[in-house]
Amino acid sequence: MQTKNKKLLAVLLGWVFVAFGVIGVVLPILPGIPLLLIGLLVLSSEYVWAHQLLGRIRERFPAASRKAQEWVGVFPRRD
């Protein structure tokens, strides 16, 4: 039951980031693109389409991908 709650929370959190990212693309107050990327990163653990989209983004923007990998190394995952 604990794992199911974690997955539900991850999916919910991912979609919240994506929603705020979409709003941020329209409104100059929120940083839209970073929020969208965070949302995709969270959703990529649960959805294949998000994982594939994130892979295409990494191919297109390799410098940003390397920088993101550095940040992932700074903040290791806790399972």
C-alpha positions as CSV (number, residue, x, y, z in Angstrom):
1,M,0.0,0.0,0.0
2,Q,2.9,2.3,0.8
3,T,4.3,1.9,-2.7
4,K,1.0,2.6,-4.4
5,N,0.7,5.9,-2.4
6,K,4.2,6.9,-3.4
7,K,3.4,6.3,-7.1
8,L,0.1,8.2,-6.8
9,L,1.9,11.1,-5.2
10,A,4.6,11.1,-7.9
11,V,2.1,11.1,-10.7
12,L,0.1,13.9,-9.0
13,L,3.2,16.0,-8.3
14,G,4.4,15.5,-11.9
15,W,1.1,16.7,-13.4
16,V,1.0,19.7,-11.0
17,F,4.5,20.7,-12.3
18,V,3.4,20.2,-15.9
19,A,0.2,22.3,-15.3
20,F,2.2,25.1,-13.6
21,G,4.7,24.9,-16.5
22,V,2.0,25.3,-19.1
23,I,0.7,28.3,-17.1
24,G,4.3,29.6,-16.8
25,V,4.7,29.5,-20.6
26,V,1.8,32.0,-20.9
27,L,2.5,34.1,-17.8
28,P,5.8,35.8,-17.3
29,I,5.6,35.3,-13.6
30,L,6.4,31.6,-13.6
31,P,9.4,29.9,-15.2
32,G,7.4,27.7,-17.6
33,I,10.1,25.6,-19.3
34,P,11.9,24.5,-16.1
35,L,8.6,23.5,-14.5
36,L,7.6,21.5,-17.5
37,L,11.0,19.7,-17.5
38,I,10.6,18.9,-13.8
39,G,7.1,17.6,-14.4
40,L,8.4,15.4,-17.2
41,L,11.2,14.1,-15.1
42,V,8.8,13.1,-12.4
43,L,6.3,11.6,-14.8
44,S,9.0,9.7,-16.7
45,S,9.3,7.2,-13.8
46,E,5.7,6.2,-14.4
47,Y,4.9,6.9,-18.1
48,V,6.8,5.6,-21.1
49,W,5.7,8.5,-23.3
50,A,7.2,11.0,-20.8
51,H,10.4,9.0,-20.6
52,Q,10.7,9.0,-24.4
53,L,9.9,12.7,-24.7
54,L,12.5,13.5,-22.1
55,G,15.0,11.4,-24.1
56,R,14.3,13.4,-27.2
57,I,14.7,16.7,-25.3
58,R,18.1,15.4,-24.0
59,E,19.2,14.6,-27.5
60,R,18.2,18.0,-28.8
61,F,19.8,20.0,-25.9
62,P,22.9,18.0,-24.8
63,A,24.4,20.9,-22.9
64,A,21.3,21.3,-20.8
65,S,21.2,17.6,-20.3
66,R,24.7,17.5,-19.0
67,K,23.9,20.3,-16.5
68,A,20.8,18.4,-15.4
69,Q,22.9,15.3,-14.8
70,E,25.2,17.3,-12.6
71,W,22.3,18.4,-10.5
72,V,21.0,14.8,-10.3
73,G,24.4,13.9,-8.9
74,V,24.1,16.6,-6.3
75,F,20.7,15.4,-5.2
76,P,20.8,11.6,-5.2
77,R,17.5,9.7,-5.3
78,R,16.2,8.1,-2.2
79,D,14.1,5.0,-2.7
